[in-house]
């Protein structure tokens, strides 16, 4: 029966995580030529011991789940493969800065002629780390300052304190993350936060103070999450000229909600994928325990990508959502859907479609949107690789609609209302992929189907974000 040993060595040089297999990451057995030849020729090998060197505060029993598969290897190639997989698992825990693997022949008492020892040399992260970086949202950018306490109790727990500020939003919060041993995809997180944001298209400012608990777990090929959230929301007007409908929404409200999300993602990349599909389904039920906001909210997102000739990619995306009040309550301007802008229906100003009052947009209780895109390499860089490969030409056709519902009508009337007065646009432009972080678009847009009150962006429009229609 194999055993797991942990012993501390002098700290290794501190370097960034290396997710690839480098020559120094996995070393072949180090033994006398005769012994090595004997092991290599023997098709059956036995992993007798696994050592983890360099541990400080990490608990040994926690790592057993990540390296136990190494003991099941039956050949040298299998040992190297399983050791590499175990190394990747250790890095994904987020508690080690570096992990190297050494495979050697067994020595000492009880050593078998075909026995092997596998040693993982690890370097733990510091107890406290600080960071600062920028984040890119949908046409927004923020500076984020954070303090992180990784591996807080020795089993990959993580405590984070974060402060973010940008042109329209300021937030700070604290979160605690705890993964399940042996399954990093199953985790529990607790959060407390305060978020203040401005929404000029609606002439309002919103401040949320809340706490949440979220359980994340895999089911088949999907990632599932259950979240309970309690939020105290404060809404105020940005200016004295705000519409009366916005002023009516001003004040305080308490929302308690249980939400569920399911994500099935087979895309080759999250940014400009060349193949694969994405299905995201979200439900939110508010008002079942406490608070003065009650509704049921459904949101669906579908994306399909297909590679064509000459490195071109055809992409189809569909979005849809429905917001239903429960009881005698009415929906809030904070919970409704918004549509339009460089990351959704292009050719329209951001969130400036649908119901509005006095020039302020109030959002809708139902919406749909679709996009058809053709991405292709730059003509003069078709056969080249490098910086120019980050660019793509972009031809698009977008359409969508947003409206409120009369709940005395039936489903047929609701569908008819969404099919009337459809906004749509077409155009072309240039797309820049910023790694797996975000993408930038510079498009020439021609808006069509414009309705009274819509704000359009006829001509050049710039967009930045991670989620595009």
Secondary structure, DSSP 8 states (H G I E B T S, - for coil): --EEEEE------------S--TTTEE---S-HHHHHHHHH-S--EEEEEEEES-SSS-HHHHHHHHGGGGG--SHHHHHHHHHHHHHHHHHTT-EEEEEEEEEE--STT--TTEEEEEEEEEE--SSEEEEEEEEETTEEEEEEEEEEETTTSSS-EEEEEEEEESSEEEEEEEEEEEETTEEEEEEEEEEEEEEEEEGGGTEEEEEEEEEEEEEEEETTEEEEEEEEEEEEEEEESSTT--HHHHHH-EEEEEEEEEEEEEEE--S-SSS-SSEEEEEEEEEEEEEEEES--EEEEEEEEEEEEE-GGG-EEEEEEEEEEEEE-TT----TTTSB---STTSSTTB-TT--S-EETTEE--BSEEEEEEEEEEE--GGGTT--SGGGGEEEEEEEEEEEEE---TTS-HHHHHHHHHSS-EEEEEEEEEEEETTTEEEEEEEEEEES--TT--B--EEEEEEES---
